[in-house]
Amino acid sequence: MTSVILLLSGSMRSGSSNELVLRTARAAAPEGIRAVLYEGLGSLPHFNPDDDGDPLPAPVAELRAAIDGAAAVLVCTPEYAGTLPGSFKNLLDWTVGGTEIGDKPVAWVNAAAPGRGEGATATLRSVLGYTGAAVVEEACVRLQVDRGSLDEDGLIGDPAVREQLAKSLALLIRRP
């Protein structure tokens, strides 16, 4: 049986390091895991509690369905001004009113330059606490992204990075 892990990038920039990490994770997924990259971040409306009810805005319903259909979630987000980018915080705000992410295994990859990214990670941890997500600490990692070592597919070619991403995905699924 194949388990689906939803990959959420916190960056809307095409070709961002965060997207690169998640595309590499998708390619490195171990047998039995299908990693699916969510690509609707830019289409989500601004969060408004008045709109968080039936019927949900279509992009929000699609986000929640993607989360609901996944066995786990892996996040990779940049840090802007010491915290999460507003667009990604908006995505997370849309998950608070739903139950789809509650108790769902979640982890993140911090691909920020050394000394950076901790503000985004702290905010992410806080917001995930409000959603009831089950953070899998051992699956959360910090990786260095060397854009000069991309392979012919435009993915991270470093075997150690690929191995760590595969391990994080496996840990998300094996969580008791």
N, C-alpha and C positions, 0 to 999 in steps of 0.2 A: 504494500500500500504506500502510495506517495503522499508525503506531507507537504503542504504549501506554507512557505514563509513569505510574508509580505515585506518588501523592501521599501522603506520610506526615506527619500532624500529630503533634507531640509533646505536644499538650494534650488532656486529656479534658474540658475545660470546654466546654459547648455554647456556640456563638457566639463562641469565642475569636478573638483577632486572628489567630492562626496558622491556624485553620480558615478564617477570612475570606480570608486571603491565598491559601490553596490553592483555595478555591472560585472565587476570582477568576482564578487561574491556569487552572483548568479551563475557565472561560468564555472566556479569552483565548487558548487554545491555537491555534496556527496550523493551517492546513489540513494534513492528513496526520498530525496528532498527536491522539490521544485520551488525555486526562488523566483518571485514575481515582482517586478519593479512597478510601483504605483507612479503614474505619470499625470495625475490630475491636480497637483498642488496649485497651479496657476488658475484653475477654473473654479476653485472654491470661493463662494461669496464671503464677504466679511461676516464674522460671527455676530449674530444677533439672537439673543435668547428668545425673542418673539417668533423667530423662524425655526426654532428647534422643536418642532412638533409635526404631526401629520397634516399635510404631506410635507416631507423634508424637501429642500431644494435638491434637484436631481444630482448635482455633483456631490452633495453631502450624503445622499442615499447611496451613491456609488462607492464613496469612501467607506462608509460604514459596512456595506456589503462585502467589500474587499477585506476589511479587517475581520468581519465575522466568518468569512470563508477560509481564513488562514489559521494554521495551527499556532503560529507565532509571528512576531514582528521584529525586524532588524532595522535600526535607524542609523543614518549617518548624516550629520548636520553641521554646517559651519557655525561659527560664532560671529555675531555682528554686535559691535559696541558692548561686548561683555556678556551677551545673552543669546538666546535663540533668535533667528531671523523672524521678523513679524509674520511673514507668510506661513512659516512652519508653526509658530505659536498659534496662528489662526486655525491650522489643520487640527492641532491638538485640542483647541477649544471646542471644536465640533465633536470631539470624541467624549467630552466630559458628560454630556447629556444622554449619551447612549450607553448601552451595556456591553457592546461588542468587544471592547478591549479589557473589560473587567476580568481579572484572573488569567488573562492571556500572557504567555511568556513573551517578554520583550527584552531586548538588549540593544546596545549601541556600539558603534565604532567611532572613535575620535580620531580623525585624520588631520587635525590641525597641526600647525608648526609647533615645535617644542615651546613650552611655556604659554601656549594659547589653548583655547577650547574648554577650559575648566568652567567658565561661567555658563556656557551653553549646556554642558553636562549637568551642572548643578540645577539649572532651570528645568532641564528635561526630566531629571530625577524627581523634582518637586511636582511638576505637572502630571507625570505618570502616577505619582502617589494619589493625586486627586481622581484619576480615572480608574484606579483600582487595578492597574496592570501589574503583573508579577515580574518584576525585574530579576533577570537571571544574571547575577553578578559575575559568575565565572565566564559568561559569554560576552561580557563587555570588554572591549580592548581599545588600546591606542596603537595606531599604525602610522608609520612614516610612508608617505606616498612620493615616490621618485618618478616624476613624469618623464624622465629621460630613459626609463627602463620599460617602456610600454612594448608589448609584443606586437606581432603582425595583425592581431585583431583589435588593437588599440586598448588592450587591457593591461593591468599590472602584471608584469612578467616574473616578478620576484617569487620564487617557489615558497619562501618562508611566509610571505604575505598571503599567498593563496592558501597555504596550509592553515594559517591562523583564521582566515575567513571561513574555511570549510569546518574547522573545529568549532567556531562560534555558532555556525548554523546547526551543527550536530548537537551541541549542548542545548540549544533552544528546544529541540525536538525531544531529547532524552530527559528533559526535566520531569521529575515525578509529579 
